[in-house]
């Protein structure tokens, strides 16, 4: 099942990890561990927000904005990620509210990273998450708030309604985008559904 964590194993995801590690002065492996814990928490908060019709509609409206069209994914390799901090702070304030510092502290304690660095990682990751959601929304022609709620569930990994299309989106961000359909066919055309996408990318 495709999820936000599978993005970290793509070339664009690895590039984001590398750039993020430079920003917080920590090893890429440690940054990946932090993101591996934090990203599902952010997605979980988004999922909770979309459980109400009002919350789903608000996210739908936000994703319709041009800044969330996925272009942020193309900018990851063109410079530092510090330019994402301001926007990311605003996104997290809305999505996580008072839980942001608790998440940063919990992740930091678990992997031995200063919570301030984790907080910075969260701020850089938030616009990327919104970019992925916005790009997928456009790709799948999702107009309704209920469709957005389903999309969030797919990116969180709790349902599979957008699996193949989302995998293509992840890989379209890579240099190997031209083989996305072939790869998706190999995975989703197989009778063996047990192989995780993360393992596939690594392999």
N, C-alpha and C positions, 0 to 999 in steps of 0.2 A: 504494500500500500504506500503510495507516494505521500510524503509529509514534508514539513518545513526542514526536518533534520536531513532529508535526502539532498536538499540544496547544498548543505555544507560539504558534501562529497563530490560536487560538480567542480569544474575548473573555476567557474565564477565564484562559487562558494569558498573554494580554497584561496582564491585571490582576496576575497573579503576577510578571511581569517588572517592572512598574511598582513594585509594593510592594518587591520585592527590590532594585531600584535605589536606592530611598530608604534601605533598611537599610544598604547598602554604600557609598552616596554615589558612585555611578557612573551614567553615562547608560544609559537603557533599551536602546539599541542595543548598547552594550558588554556589558551583562548578558545580553542575548539571545545574543550571540556566545559568551559563556562557557558559558551553559547548553546551547547547541547542540553544544558540544564535550563538555561534562561528562556530560550526561544519557545519551548512548549508552554512555559508559564505565561508568556505574553499572549500566545495564541489561545490559551485557556481562558485568559481574561477577556479577550475579544469574543470568544465563543459564549462566555457568560453574558456579555453585553448584548449579543445578538439574540439571546433567548427571549427578549422582549421585542415587540414589534417596533417600538420607538427606537430602541438601541440598534436594531437591524437597519432601520431606515436611515438613521444618522450615519452609520458606517457606509451604507450604500451611497449616500450623498457625498461623503468625504472621498470615497474611491472614484467618484465621477470626475473629481478635479484633475486637471492636466498633470499636476505635479506627482500624481500617483499612477501614471500611465505605464510605469515600468522602466522609464528612462534612467532612473537612479541606478539600475543594474549595469547600464553601459558606462556609468561614470566611476564605478568602483576602482577600475584600474588606471584612471586618468589623473589621479592625484591623491592627496590625503583625505581621510574621512572626517576630519574635524569640522568640515562644513555641514555635516549632517547633525551635529550635536544640538543646535538650536531647535530645529524641526523635531528631532527625536525626543527632546525633552518635552515639547508640547504634546506630542502623540502619547507618550507614556503617562503624562499627567492626566490626560483624559481617560486612557485605557486602564491604568493601574491605580490611579489616585494615590492614597496614602500607603499602598502596598509596595511601591517601588523600592523604598529603602529596605524593607523587610526582605524582598527578593534578592536584592544586591548583597545583603548581609548573609543570607542563607547560602547563596551560591559561593560567595567568597569564603565562608567558613568551610564549606564542603571540599573546596579544591585548593585552599591556601592562597587566596588572592585578596588583596585589599579591596574592600567593598566599594571604594571610590572608583577603582579601575573597572570593577564589574558594572557599576552604574554608567560609566562612560561607554562600555561595550553595549549596554542596553540601549543607550541613546543613539548609538551609531546603527544598531540593528533595526530599530523601530521603523525608520523610513524604508529600509530594504524590505521588511515584511509587508509594509503597505504597498510598495512597488510591485512585489510579487502578486499580492491580492488584486491590485488594480489591473495588472497586465493579464492575469488569468480571467478576471471579470470581462475584460474587453474581448479576449480570445474566445470565450464561451458565450459571448453575447448575453450576459446576465443583466437583466433590467430590474427585477423585483428584489425587495428586501429579503424575502424568504429564500431566493436564490443565493443571495450573498451569505445568509446564515449557513446554507448548505456548503458553500465554497469554503467558509472558515472551518467548518468541520472537516473538509477534505484536507486542507493545509495542515490542520492539527493532527490529522491521521485517524480520525474517528469514523470516517465513512469513505467510500471509494468512488463516489459519483463523478469525480473529476480526475481520476487517477491517470489515465492515458494522456489526456490533454495537458494535465499539470506537469507530467514528466517531460513532455515536449517543451513546455515553457521553460522548465529548468535548463534543459539542454540547448534550447534556442539561445540562451544567454551565453552559451559556450561557443568556442570555435568549432565544436563538433555538431552544431545545430543541424547540419544537413543530414546527419544520420539519425536524428531523433526518432523519426517514424520507424526506421528499421529496429532501433533499440526497443522502442515501445512495443513493437510487434513481437519481438523475441520474448519480452517479459509477459505481456498480457495475453499473448497467443498461446502461451505454454499451459499445459494442464497442471503443472507443478507451481502452485501459488506460494509455496513456502519460502522461496528465496527472497530475502529482503533486498530492497532497492539499494540500500547503503552498501551491502555486500557486493551487489552487482557492479556498482560504480568503482568500488575498490578493486574488483577483480578484472 
